[in-house]
Amino acid sequence: MTTSISREQLLFAIDEGAVTLVDALPAAPYNRRHLPGALNLVEDEIEKAPELLPDKSGSIVTYSTDAACGRGEALAERLQRLGYTDVRTYHDGIEDWVGAGLPVE
C-alpha cells in the first residue's frame, strides 16, 4: 500500500509546485474533468510512464474517482515497482476534490 496524501497536503504541494499529479482513470473520464495540471496514465499503459514521468525521484501523486476506486492505488504501486521513489495516493480522489468546491480542468 502506498502512502496517502490528504486534500490539504495536496493543495499545499500544488501551491508549492512540488508535485506531479497523475489521474489513473481512463481517457473519457479524464477528458471530462481532472485536477488542474494532472497527467493521464492508466495502469494498462504503464509503458508510457518513462515518457510522462522521466524523473523517478520526483514527487508524484496518483488519484482516481474516490476511496472505493483502487485505480490510483494500483497505479502508484506499479510506479513504485518501476523504481519511482516518491509516490503517494490521494485516496479520496476527484469526487472529494469536487465536493470541496475546488477547480477542475
N, C-alpha and C positions, 0 to 999 in steps of 0.2 A: 504494500500500500504506500502510495506517495504522500508526502507532506501536504497538508491542506493550507489554503490561504483564505482569510475572511474577506468579505467585501471591503471593509475599512482598510485592511492591509493592502488589498489590491488597488484601491483608489490612491493610496499613498504612493505605491510603486509606479503606477501610471503617471501620476503628477510629477514624480521624480525622473521619469523617462528611464526607469531602471528595469523594465520587464518587456518581454515579447509575449503577446497574447496569442494563443492558438485555439481556435474553435474546432472541436473534434466532430462536429455534426456534418452530415452530407452537404453537398453543394447547394441544394434547393433551400433548406432552412438557413444556411449561412447567407445565401444571397438575399433572403427576405430581411434578415436582421442579424447583426453581430456586434460584439463590443467594439468600441472605437479602436481602429488600427489593428484589429485581430486578423491573423492569417488563417487560412483554412487548410487543415490537414486531417484526413481520416486515417484510422489505423490501417485500413486495407491498402492505403497508398503510402505507407511508411518509407518507401524507397525515395520519396520526394524530400524527406527530412533534411538531408545534407544540403540541398539546394535552397530550401526555405529557411533553414536554421543552421547556417555554417559555423557558428560559434558554439562549440559543445560545452563551454563553461559559462555561457550567458544565462541569465535568469529567464526562465520560461514558465508561463502559467497556462495550463490547459483547462478547458471547460467544455460543458455540453449543455443540455437542457436544464437539469435540476439534480438534486441529490439522488433521485431514483435512477437516473440515467448513468450508466457506467462508462460511456464512451470517453469522457475526459480522463478518467482514471486509467482506463485501458491504454489510451494513447500515451499518457505520462509514463506508465510502466514500460511501454515499448521504447520510448525515447531514452529512458534510463538504461535499458539493456543495450542500446546502441552507443552508450558512453556519454550521454548528456548528464552533467553533474549537478545542475541546479534547476530541478523541475518540480513544480508544485501544481496542485489542482484546486481550482475554485469549484468545490463540490456543489455549491448551491446554484451555480450556473446562470444562464441568461435570464431565466424566469425570476430569480432573486434580484438580479440587476434591474430588470424592467419594473418589477414590483416596487423597487425603491425609488422609481422615477428617474433613473439615470439614463443618459442618452445612449442610443444605438445607431449604427450606420446601416 
